[in-house]
Amino acid sequence: MNSTDLLTGLVQIYSPSQQERDAVNYLVAQMSARGFRAFVDEAGNAVGVLGEGARDVVLLGHIDTFHGYIEPRVEVGAHGCVPQLYGRGTVDAKGCLATFVSACERVGAREGVRFVVIGAVEEECATSKGARFAMTQYHPAFCVIGEPSGWDRVTLGYKGRVLLDYEISKAMTHTASTTRAAAEDAVAFWNRVAAFAAEYNRAQPRVFDQLDPSLRALNSSDDGFTDRAVMRIGFRVPIGLTIKQVEQQVAQFVDGARISFSSEEEPFRADKNNALVRAFLAAIRGAGGSPAFTLKTGTADMNIVGPAWGCPIVAYGPGDSALDHTPNEHLDLAEYERAIDVLARVLGTL
């Protein structure tokens, strides 16, 4: 089975978060057939180890996808000759995971080093169960996170994240009353949060350095006696702010409501002066590209393992991240092959 068949087979198995087992079993079988020592670990991750040695190079991707099934199919691209593979996970991030397996297979076992490919579960959940377990099992010399960057770019950092749940309950009043309804209290709280972020962002021209609040849900209800409103707000937190600072600030805006915070992940930015980054830059140039760095406004498993492992780390993989979670998600198969070539050059160097 070639690299395209590997990816196509993986994409054909729908595996939203917490429903990954069939895809995990498929990937374990495919890695075993390619010479890896492959198994399912205690968290449910697909793991493949190639080679033996004192140093680990961990290639941590995720095998779960955003929900919403997209019928897998290959279509010819806009230029009439480049095939595009459509399907949930082609970009985010089964294309990256298949790139890892294919590049390791191409390089083969290397003396003194173990290549450890991990297809982590629940990355698209707030739990990040797979990465949190892997964090306790390995102490790599180098790590590559499987997230789409484009074949000629390397991702160095991600914003942090925190979720806020808001709830307010109050006695019902007549609609002609001057008393503010629960839904109006919730909207007023959101407006104060948005104003705080806008004020912070005035001195931050770069999107990566800005605080991004988003209103995820807002619902109101009553039973004839009690007026109630519930709301969820997400925050993307930049370098320069901590999760605690954001929580302390927005807590000052609460007026009679209950709030709670969850899914707290600090922002993270990796160093670019190390052997791993230099290997990627050289490999991209060697494949005919002009390498560049990128910073992402979302979060990834890099936020979890990066601070814990403290090793050189980047995120890399084929695909346009603007297609993440969209109904039009697809991957240029020529770019996929170029990413395999780049990563194989990197692994050969390391």
C-alpha positions as CSV (number, residue, x, y, z in Angstrom):
1,M,0.0,0.0,0.0
2,N,1.5,3.4,-1.0
3,S,1.3,6.7,0.9
4,T,-1.9,7.8,-0.9
5,D,-3.6,4.5,-0.2
6,L,-2.6,4.8,3.5
7,L,-4.2,8.3,3.8
8,T,-7.3,7.4,1.8
9,G,-7.9,4.4,4.0
10,L,-7.5,6.4,7.1
11,V,-9.8,9.2,5.9
12,Q,-12.5,6.7,4.9
13,I,-12.9,5.7,8.6
14,Y,-15.0,8.4,10.3
15,S,-13.4,9.1,13.7
16,P,-14.8,12.1,15.5
17,S,-13.5,12.6,19.0
18,Q,-14.2,9.7,21.4
19,Q,-15.1,7.5,18.4
20,E,-11.5,6.8,17.2
21,R,-11.1,3.1,17.8
22,D,-11.7,1.8,14.3
23,A,-9.2,4.3,12.8
24,V,-6.7,3.5,15.6
25,N,-6.9,-0.2,14.8
26,Y,-6.5,0.5,11.1
27,L,-3.4,2.7,11.7
28,V,-1.8,0.2,14.0
29,A,-2.3,-2.5,11.4
30,Q,-0.8,-0.3,8.7
31,M,2.2,0.6,10.8
32,S,2.8,-3.1,11.7
33,A,2.8,-3.9,8.0
34,R,5.5,-1.2,7.4
35,G,7.9,-2.6,10.0
36,F,6.9,-0.6,13.1
37,R,6.3,-2.2,16.5
38,A,2.8,-1.0,16.7
39,F,0.2,-1.1,19.5
40,V,-2.7,0.6,21.1
41,D,-1.6,2.3,24.4
42,E,-3.6,2.7,27.6
43,A,-5.1,6.0,26.5
44,G,-6.3,4.4,23.2
45,N,-3.7,6.1,21.0
46,A,-2.2,4.4,18.0
47,V,1.5,4.1,18.5
48,G,4.2,2.9,16.2
49,V,7.9,2.6,17.1
50,L,10.6,2.2,14.4
51,G,14.2,1.5,15.4
52,E,16.0,1.2,18.7
53,G,18.2,3.7,20.6
54,A,18.6,6.0,23.5
55,R,17.0,9.0,21.7
56,D,13.4,9.4,20.8
57,V,12.0,11.5,18.0
58,V,8.3,11.7,18.8
59,L,5.9,12.5,15.9
60,L,2.7,13.4,17.7
61,G,-0.4,13.7,15.5
62,H,-4.1,13.2,16.2
63,I,-6.4,10.6,14.8
64,D,-9.7,12.1,15.9
65,T,-11.5,14.7,13.7
66,F,-14.0,17.4,14.1
67,H,-17.5,16.1,13.8
68,G,-19.4,16.1,10.5
69,Y,-19.0,13.3,7.9
70,I,-17.6,14.3,4.4
71,E,-17.9,11.6,1.8
72,P,-14.3,10.8,0.8
73,R,-13.5,11.4,-2.9
74,V,-10.8,12.4,-5.2
75,E,-11.4,15.4,-7.5
76,V,-9.1,17.1,-10.0
77,G,-8.0,20.5,-8.8
78,A,-8.5,24.0,-10.3
79,H,-5.5,23.7,-12.6
80,G,-6.9,20.5,-14.1
81,C,-4.1,18.1,-13.2
82,V,-3.6,18.1,-9.4
83,P,-5.8,15.5,-7.5
84,Q,-7.5,16.7,-4.3
85,L,-8.6,14.2,-1.6
86,Y,-11.8,15.4,0.1
87,G,-12.9,14.0,3.4
88,R,-13.0,14.9,7.1
89,G,-9.5,14.8,8.5
90,T,-7.6,15.2,5.2
91,V,-6.2,18.4,6.5
92,D,-6.9,18.3,10.3
93,A,-5.0,16.1,10.8
94,K,-4.9,12.6,9.2
95,G,-2.9,14.0,6.3
96,C,-0.2,15.0,8.8
97,L,-0.4,11.6,10.6
98,A,0.0,9.7,7.3
99,T,2.9,12.0,6.4
100,F,4.6,10.9,9.6
101,V,4.2,7.2,8.9
102,S,5.2,7.4,5.3
103,A,8.3,9.5,6.0
104,C,9.5,7.2,8.8
105,E,9.0,4.2,6.5
106,R,11.0,5.9,3.8
107,V,13.9,6.6,6.1
108,G,13.8,3.3,7.9
109,A,15.3,2.3,11.2
110,R,18.3,4.5,12.2
111,E,21.0,3.5,14.6
112,G,20.7,5.1,18.1
113,V,17.3,6.6,17.6
114,R,13.6,5.6,17.9
115,F,11.0,7.2,15.7
116,V,7.8,7.2,17.7
117,V,4.6,8.0,15.7
118,I,1.5,8.6,17.9
119,G,-2.0,9.0,16.6
120,A,-3.5,10.7,19.6
121,V,-7.1,10.5,20.6
122,E,-9.4,13.4,21.7
123,E,-7.3,16.3,20.5
124,E,-10.5,18.0,19.2
125,C,-12.0,17.6,22.7
126,A,-11.1,19.8,25.6
127,T,-9.7,16.7,27.3
128,S,-6.7,16.1,24.9
129,K,-6.6,12.7,26.5
130,G,-4.1,11.2,24.1
131,A,-1.5,13.9,24.3
132,R,-1.7,14.1,28.1
133,F,-1.0,10.4,28.4
134,A,1.8,10.5,25.9
135,M,3.3,13.4,27.8
136,T,3.9,11.0,30.8
137,Q,5.4,8.2,28.7
138,Y,8.2,9.8,26.6
139,H,11.1,12.2,27.0
140,P,12.0,13.0,23.4
141,A,15.1,14.6,22.1
142,F,12.9,16.2,19.3
143,C,9.2,16.4,18.7
144,V,7.1,17.2,15.6
145,I,3.4,17.9,16.1
146,G,1.1,16.9,13.3
147,E,-0.9,20.0,12.3
148,P,-1.3,21.6,8.9
149,S,1.3,24.2,8.1
150,G,1.7,23.8,4.4
151,W,4.6,21.8,3.0
152,D,7.0,24.7,3.0
153,R,6.2,26.3,6.4
154,V,6.9,25.4,10.0
155,T,4.6,26.4,12.9
156,L,6.4,27.6,16.0
157,G,3.5,28.6,18.3
158,Y,-0.1,28.5,19.3
159,K,-2.3,30.7,21.4
160,G,-3.7,29.4,24.7
161,R,-7.3,28.7,25.5
162,V,-9.8,28.9,28.3
163,L,-13.6,28.4,28.3
164,L,-16.0,30.4,30.6
165,D,-19.4,29.1,31.5
166,Y,-21.8,31.8,32.8
167,E,-25.2,31.3,34.5
168,I,-27.6,33.8,36.0
169,S,-31.0,33.1,37.6
170,K,-33.4,35.8,39.0
171,A,-37.0,36.2,39.9
172,M,-39.4,36.8,36.9
173,T,-40.6,40.3,36.3
174,H,-43.1,41.8,33.8
175,T,-41.7,42.7,30.5
176,A,-42.8,46.3,31.1
177,S,-40.7,46.4,34.3
178,T,-37.5,48.4,34.4
179,T,-35.6,45.4,35.9
180,R,-33.1,43.9,33.4
181,A,-33.9,40.4,32.2
182,A,-31.4,37.5,32.7
183,A,-30.7,37.5,29.0
184,E,-29.9,41.2,29.1
185,D,-27.5,40.6,32.0
186,A,-25.7,38.0,30.0
187,V,-25.4,40.3,27.0
188,A,-24.1,43.1,29.2
189,F,-21.5,40.7,30.6
190,W,-20.4,39.7,27.1
191,N,-20.2,43.4,26.0
192,R,-17.9,44.1,28.9
193,V,-15.7,41.1,28.0
194,A,-15.5,42.2,24.4
195,A,-14.7,45.8,25.4
196,F,-11.9,44.6,27.6
197,A,-10.4,42.5,24.8
198,A,-10.7,45.4,22.3
199,E,-8.9,47.7,24.7
200,Y,-6.1,45.2,25.3
201,N,-5.8,44.7,21.5
202,R,-5.4,48.4,20.7
203,A,-1.6,48.0,21.4
204,Q,-1.3,44.7,19.6
205,P,-1.3,45.0,15.8
206,R,-0.4,41.3,15.2
207,V,-3.3,38.9,15.4
208,F,-1.2,36.3,17.2
209,D,-0.6,38.9,20.0
210,Q,-4.3,39.7,20.5
211,L,-6.8,38.4,23.0
212,D,-9.7,36.8,21.1
213,P,-13.0,36.2,22.9
214,S,-15.8,34.3,21.1
215,L,-19.4,33.8,22.1
216,R,-20.0,30.1,21.7
217,A,-23.6,29.8,23.0
218,L,-26.3,31.9,24.7
219,N,-29.7,30.5,25.8
220,S,-32.4,31.9,28.0
221,S,-35.5,30.2,29.6
222,D,-38.1,30.7,32.3
223,D,-40.5,28.5,34.2
224,G,-42.9,31.3,35.1
225,F,-41.1,32.1,38.3
226,T,-37.4,32.1,37.6
227,D,-35.7,33.8,34.6
228,R,-32.5,32.1,33.6
229,A,-29.7,32.7,31.1
230,V,-26.6,30.5,30.3
231,M,-23.7,31.4,28.1
232,R,-20.4,30.0,27.1
233,I,-17.5,32.2,26.0
234,G,-14.2,31.0,24.6
235,F,-10.9,32.9,24.9
236,R,-7.8,32.5,22.7
237,V,-5.0,33.8,24.9
238,P,-1.8,35.3,23.4
239,I,1.8,35.2,24.6
240,G,2.1,38.0,27.1
241,L,-1.1,37.0,29.0
242,T,-1.6,34.1,31.3
243,I,-4.8,32.2,31.7
244,K,-5.0,33.3,35.3
245,Q,-4.8,37.0,34.3
246,V,-7.6,36.6,31.9
247,E,-9.8,34.8,34.4
248,Q,-9.1,37.4,37.1
249,Q,-10.0,40.3,34.8
250,V,-13.3,38.9,33.5
251,A,-14.3,37.8,36.9
252,Q,-14.6,41.5,37.8
253,F,-17.4,41.9,35.3
254,V,-19.7,39.4,37.0
255,D,-22.8,41.0,38.7
256,G,-24.9,38.4,40.5
257,A,-24.0,35.5,38.1
258,R,-22.1,32.3,38.6
259,I,-19.1,31.6,36.4
260,S,-16.6,28.7,36.0
261,F,-13.5,28.1,33.9
262,S,-12.4,25.0,32.1
263,S,-10.1,23.7,29.3
264,E,-7.2,25.9,30.4
265,E,-4.2,25.7,28.2
266,E,-1.4,28.3,28.3
267,P,-0.1,29.9,25.1
268,F,3.2,28.4,23.8
269,R,5.9,29.6,21.4
270,A,8.9,27.4,20.6
271,D,12.5,28.4,20.1
272,K,13.7,28.5,16.5
273,N,17.4,28.3,17.1
274,N,18.0,24.6,17.3
275,A,18.9,21.5,15.2
276,L,15.3,20.5,14.5
277,V,14.3,23.9,13.0
278,R,17.6,24.1,11.0
279,A,16.9,20.6,9.6
280,F,13.4,21.7,8.4
281,L,14.7,24.8,6.8
282,A,17.4,22.9,4.9
283,A,14.9,20.2,3.9
284,I,12.4,22.6,2.5
285,R,15.0,24.4,0.6
286,G,16.3,21.0,-0.7
287,A,12.8,20.2,-1.9
288,G,12.7,23.5,-3.9
289,G,10.8,25.6,-1.4
290,S,11.3,28.9,0.4
291,P,10.8,28.1,4.1
292,A,8.8,30.4,6.4
293,F,7.6,30.3,10.0
294,T,4.0,30.7,11.1
295,L,2.1,31.2,14.4
296,K,-1.4,29.9,14.9
297,T,-4.3,31.5,16.6
298,G,-5.8,28.2,17.7
299,T,-4.4,25.6,20.1
300,A,-2.8,22.2,19.5
301,D,-1.2,19.4,21.4
302,M,2.0,21.5,21.3
303,N,0.5,23.6,24.1
304,I,0.4,20.5,26.3
305,V,3.6,18.7,25.6
306,G,5.9,21.6,24.6
307,P,6.3,23.0,28.1
308,A,6.5,19.5,29.7
309,W,9.1,18.1,27.4
310,G,11.2,21.2,26.9
311,C,12.8,19.8,23.8
312,P,13.1,21.3,20.3
313,I,9.6,21.2,18.9
314,V,7.7,22.4,15.8
315,A,4.3,21.6,14.2
316,Y,4.4,20.5,10.6
317,G,2.1,18.9,8.0
318,P,0.6,19.3,4.6
319,G,-2.6,21.3,4.0
320,D,-4.3,24.7,4.3
321,S,-5.4,25.2,7.9
322,A,-8.1,27.5,6.7
323,L,-9.9,24.3,5.7
324,D,-10.0,22.9,9.2
325,H,-13.5,22.0,10.4
326,T,-15.1,23.2,7.1
327,P,-17.5,21.2,4.8
328,N,-15.0,21.7,2.0
329,E,-12.0,20.1,3.8
330,H,-9.6,18.6,1.2
331,L,-5.9,18.0,0.7
332,D,-3.7,18.5,-2.4
333,L,-2.1,15.1,-2.9
334,A,0.9,16.6,-4.6
335,E,1.5,18.7,-1.5
336,Y,1.1,15.6,0.7
337,E,3.9,13.9,-1.2
338,R,6.1,16.9,-1.0
339,A,5.6,17.0,2.8
340,I,6.6,13.4,3.0
341,D,9.8,14.2,1.1
342,V,10.6,17.1,3.4
343,L,10.0,15.2,6.6
344,A,12.0,12.2,5.4
345,R,14.9,14.6,4.8
346,V,14.5,16.0,8.3
347,L,14.4,12.6,9.9
348,G,17.5,11.4,7.9
349,T,19.4,14.5,9.2
350,L,18.4,14.0,12.8
